[in-house]
């Protein structure tokens, strides 16, 4: 069965859309990644909290890239340490060999004396000893240099490793700081929204008072009849207020004033 490549592309796109719709965290992460990559192109379309979050993520991205490069250099430095350490081992083996050559040359000279070799033969053996001794001296210097190089390389590697680990910890610390900053910014947004809601509700409450006043006036007009004048309404309001005050003073209820006859 042949699978159409475009069908696979459409399937992948469909799956991506499903993931974005079904999982808000994935959707938020994708949108933030797009904002970070685009940079300032979307600043006008984001909230202050999102801007701060994106700016922090861009800073972290810069640090992560630097860390990745540093880790690469650290790996290369480790390889160099392996090389110089191996070189020191090689130079040590060479020293062992030339020391053995010197010991052999010295033994040959001493054996020559025992066997009463001629003066020319002894001179030849002595020159071999001299050459072997010079080779040992030279190789000791080579080994000292190789050991010093290996020691310096290991010290440098240890220092570099410590710095890289510290830098990596710094990135983790910055991630925690940015997470806390996002929480604080989110709280600030919520407080701003709450203040906006309070303002809207306060305005609505004033309108509600107006409605209550209109209803009270309508009820009063219904109680006193359609021909009740404004002065009569005021009189009834004062009588009602006086009745309620007397109830508070006397501690006994009083009958409300009778409504005027229509």
C-alpha positions in Angstrom: 0.0 0.0 0.0 1.5 3.4 -1.0 1.3 6.2 1.5 0.9 9.6 0.1 3.5 12.0 1.5 1.0 14.9 1.6 -1.4 12.7 3.6 1.4 12.3 6.2 2.0 16.1 6.2 -1.7 16.7 6.7 -1.9 14.1 9.5 1.1 15.8 11.3 -0.5 19.2 11.0 -3.8 17.9 12.3 -2.1 16.2 15.2 -0.3 19.5 16.0 -3.6 21.4 16.0 -5.1 18.8 18.3 -2.2 19.1 20.7 -2.4 22.9 20.7 -6.2 22.8 21.4 -6.2 20.0 23.9 -3.2 21.0 26.0 -3.1 24.7 27.0 0.5 24.4 28.4 1.8 23.1 25.1 -0.1 25.9 23.3 1.3 28.6 25.6 4.8 27.2 25.2 4.6 27.1 21.4 3.2 30.7 21.3 6.0 31.9 23.6 8.6 30.1 21.5 7.3 32.0 18.5 7.3 35.3 20.3 10.9 34.7 21.5 12.1 33.8 18.0 10.3 36.7 16.4 11.5 39.1 19.1 10.2 42.7 19.1 7.9 42.0 16.1 5.1 41.0 18.5 5.7 43.4 21.4 2.7 45.5 20.5 0.4 42.4 20.7 1.5 41.1 24.1 0.8 42.0 27.7 3.5 43.5 30.0 3.7 40.1 31.7 4.3 38.3 28.4 6.9 40.9 27.4 8.8 40.3 30.6 8.5 36.6 30.3 9.7 36.7 26.6 12.6 39.0 27.5 13.7 36.7 30.3 13.4 33.7 28.0 15.6 35.4 25.4 18.2 36.1 28.1 18.1 32.4 29.1 18.4 31.3 25.5 21.6 33.4 25.2 23.0 31.8 28.3 22.0 28.3 27.1 23.8 28.9 23.8 26.9 30.1 25.7 26.7 27.1 28.0 26.5 24.7 25.0 29.5 26.3 23.4 31.4 26.2 26.7 30.6 22.5 27.1 31.9 21.9 23.6 35.2 23.6 24.4 35.3 21.7 27.7 35.0 18.4 25.8 37.8 19.5 23.5 39.9 20.4 26.5 39.4 17.0 28.0 40.6 15.4 24.8 43.7 17.6 24.9 44.4 16.6 28.5 44.2 12.9 27.4 46.7 13.7 24.7 49.2 15.5 26.9 48.8 12.8 29.7 49.5 10.1 27.2 52.5 12.0 25.9 53.9 12.2 29.5 53.5 8.5 29.8 55.3 8.0 26.5 58.2 10.2 27.6 58.4 8.3 30.9 58.7 5.0 28.9 61.4 6.6 26.8 63.3 7.6 29.9 63.1 4.1 31.2 64.5 2.8 27.9 67.5 5.2 27.8 68.2 4.6 31.4 68.4 0.9 30.5 70.7 1.8 27.6 72.9 3.7 30.0 73.1 0.8 32.5 74.0 -1.5 29.6 76.7 0.8 28.4 78.2 1.1 31.9 78.2 -2.7 32.3 79.9 -3.2 28.9 82.6 -0.7 30.0 83.1 -2.4 33.3 83.2 -5.9 31.6 85.8 -4.5 29.2 88.1 -3.6 32.0 87.7 -7.0 33.5 88.6 -8.7 30.3 91.5 -6.3 29.8 90.3 -4.9 26.5 92.6 -2.5 24.6 92.7 1.2 25.4 91.0 2.0 22.1 88.2 -0.5 22.8 87.7 1.0 26.3 87.6 4.5 24.9 84.9 3.4 22.4 82.9 1.9 25.3 83.3 5.0 27.4 82.0 7.2 24.5 78.9 4.9 24.4 78.4 5.5 28.1 78.7 9.3 27.5 76.2 9.2 24.7 73.8 7.1 26.8 74.2 9.5 29.8 73.4 12.5 27.5 70.3 10.7 26.2 69.2 10.2 29.8 69.7 13.8 30.7 67.8 15.0 27.6 65.0 12.5 28.2 64.7 13.6 31.8 64.2 17.2 30.6 61.6 16.0 28.1 59.7 14.1 30.7 59.8 17.1 33.1 58.3 19.3 30.4 55.7 16.7 29.5 54.7 16.2 33.2 54.5 20.0 33.7 52.3 20.3 30.6 50.0 17.5 31.7 49.7 19.0 35.2 48.9 22.5 33.8 46.4 21.0 31.4 44.6 19.1 34.3 44.6 22.2 36.4 43.1 24.2 33.6 40.6 21.5 32.9 39.5 21.4 36.5 39.1 25.2 36.6 37.2 25.2 33.4 34.9 22.4 34.6 34.2 24.4 37.8 33.3 27.5 35.8 31.0 25.6 33.5 29.2 23.9 36.4 28.9 27.3 38.1 27.5 28.9 34.9 25.0 26.0 34.6 23.9 26.5 38.2 23.5 30.2 37.4 21.2 29.4 34.5 19.1 27.2 36.8 19.0 30.0 39.4 17.9 32.5 36.7 15.2 30.1 35.6 13.9 30.0 39.2 14.1 33.8 39.4 12.1 34.3 36.2 9.5 31.8 37.3 9.0 33.8 40.5 8.9 37.1 38.5 6.2 35.6 36.3 4.2 34.6 39.4 4.5 38.2 40.7 3.6 39.7 37.4 0.6 37.4 37.1 -0.5 38.5 40.6 -0.1 42.1 39.5 -2.2 41.5 36.5 -4.9 39.9 38.7 -4.9 42.8 41.0 -5.2 45.2 38.1 -8.1 43.2 36.7 -9.7 43.1 40.1 -9.4 46.9 40.4 -11.0 47.3 37.0 -13.8 44.9 38.0 -14.3 46.9 41.3 -14.5 50.1 39.3 -17.1 48.7 36.9 -19.1 47.3 39.8 -18.9 50.6 41.7 -20.4 52.4 38.7 -23.0 49.7 38.4 -23.9 50.2 42.1 -24.5 53.9 41.5 -26.9 53.0 38.7 -28.5 50.5 41.1 -29.1 53.3 43.6 -30.8 55.4 40.9 -33.1 52.4 40.0 -34.0 51.9 43.7 -34.8 55.6 44.1 -37.0 55.6 40.9 -38.8 52.4 42.2 -39.4 54.0 45.7 -40.8 57.1 44.1 -43.1 55.1 41.9 -44.3 53.1 44.9 -45.0 56.2 46.8 -47.0 57.7 44.0 -49.0 54.5 43.8 -49.8 54.6 47.5 -51.0 58.3 47.5 -52.8 58.1 44.3 -52.2 59.7 40.9 -53.4 63.2 42.0 -51.0 63.4 45.0 -48.9 66.6 44.7 -45.2 66.9 45.3 -45.9 68.7 48.6 -48.1 65.8 49.8 -45.3 63.3 48.9 -42.8 65.3 50.9 -45.3 65.5 53.9 -45.8 61.7 53.9 -42.0 61.2 53.7 -41.5 63.4 56.7 -44.4 61.7 58.7 -42.8 58.3 57.9 -39.4 59.5 59.1 -40.9 61.0 62.3 -42.9 57.7 63.0 -39.7 55.6 62.7 -37.7 58.0 64.9 -40.5 57.9 67.6 -40.4 54.1 67.5 -36.7 54.3 68.2 -37.2 56.8 71.0 -40.3 55.2 72.7 -39.4 51.6 72.0 -43.0 50.9 70.8 -44.2 50.6 67.3 -46.5 53.3 66.0 -49.1 53.0 63.3 -48.0 54.4 59.9 -50.0 57.4 58.8 -53.0 56.6 56.8 -52.8 57.1 53.1 -55.0 60.0 51.8 -58.2 59.0 50.1 -58.2 59.2 46.4 
